[in-house]
Amino acid sequence: MNLTKEQALEIGIKVMQDIRFEYDAKDEIKVVYDQGKIYPNLNIWLIGFMYGKEDYGRNVGANLIINADTKLPKELLFRNGSITLSYDAEKDKYFVKSKRP
């Protein structure tokens, strides 16, 4: 694992800011390391952001998946959809590569 919990959290917050995905900043952001359980042979960090209280009457979770070895976000999974992410090294900015639905 090349990525610490603190680094994963820092990347997660930057991703959310760069793609302008609004989350409830006053709720706890959960950071969990997963070694091959979700994606076999891949070490990942799961960063859980809460959002949607205004829209749904309660908070729901959005989970960002970051590859712990490459330090690159893979995708953001949220209620009824997902966002595949990419990174522009020249601009030091994450952006939406594709979105479902």
Summary of the structure (lengths in Angstrom):
residues: 101
radius of gyration: 13.2
end to end distance: 32.2
largest distance: 39.8
contacts: 283
relative contact order: 0.20
helix: 18%
strand: 45%
